[in-house]
Amino acid sequence: MAEPRPMKKSETLEIRIPYSTKQAFMAQCQAEGRTASEALRGLIDQRLSPPRPYRDGRRLQQFFAGALIAAAVGAAAAPALARATLATQFETLDRNHDGLLTPAEFGR
């Protein structure tokens, strides 16, 4: 079975950059052993491909850092939320708002 032919590259893209940037880019491409067109096509293909969220180690680190921050915030907020809930429950039971619960108030 014959391999499919590669797509013909018929479109062009013109960009304007400073001469020094072009020279530096061309030198880097030459050092890597590829043409400027190959390098730019690679960058474009990379931008158009769907993101790979957890294969990249940096993204995984960001995910875990975010999870740790969320856990820390949750742990810090939990006692304050619990106190507010207990205070609200006490106020609901303390019908005459004297700061004490009588057996009648507690029984309701």
N, C-alpha and C positions, 0 to 999 in steps of 0.2 A: 504494500500500500504506500503510495507516494505521500510525502509530508506536504501539508498545505503551504502555499506560498505566503511569505510575509506581506502584510499590507503595504501598498505603495505609499510612500511619503510624498504627497503632492502639495500640501499646504505650507505656507510660510508664516512666520510671526516676526514682526519687527519690533524691537524694543530700543529705547534710548537710555544709555547709561554713560557715565563719565569715562573718558578714555583710560584713565588709570584703573578703573574697576574692570574694564574689558581686558586690559593687559594682565591684570592679576588673575582673572578668571581663566583666560587662555593659558597662562603659565601653569595654573593648577591642573587644568584638564590635560595638558601635555605631560605633566609629572605623573598623572594617573593613567596615562596611556589611552585616553579616549578623546573623541572629538567634542567640541563645544555643543554640537547638536545632540550627541548621545547624552551628555550631562543634562542638558535642558529637558530633553524628552523624559529622562529618568525623574527629574524633579516634578514635571507635569504629571506623569503617571502616578507618582507618589501622592501628590495632592488630590488626584481624582479617585484614588482607591479608598474604599471604606476604612474608617479607623479601626485599629486593632487594639481594643482597650486594655487588655491585660497581658499581652505578649511582651509589651515594652516594659522593662523593669522600672522605668521612671514613673509610668502611669500607675503601676502597682504600688509603688512607694507612696504616691500621692493619694491613692485610695486608702491605704492603711493609715496614713497620717490624718486624713479626714475622719476616718472611723475612730481613731484615738481621741481626736479633738471632740467629736460628738459624744463619745463615752464620758470624757472628762466633764464636759458641760452638763450632761445628764446627771452625773454623780454629784456635782456641785448643786444642781437645782433640786434634786430629789428631797433632801431634808427640808428645804424651804417650802416646797410644795406640800410635804406631809404636815408640817406645822400649820400651814394655812388651812388645810383640810380639817385637822383636829380642832383648831380654833373655831372654824365655821360650824362644826358639829356641836361644840360646846355652846356656842351662842344660840344655836337652834334649840338645844335642850333647856338652857337657862331662860325661861319665859319672862321672869321679872327683871332680868339683867342686873342681878345683884352680885354676880361673880361666884355664886354658890349654887350647887344643885341640891334641891330638896328631894325627898323620896317621891313626892308627887310629880315634880318636874322630870325626874329620872324615869318614872314609870311610863310616861307618855312615850 
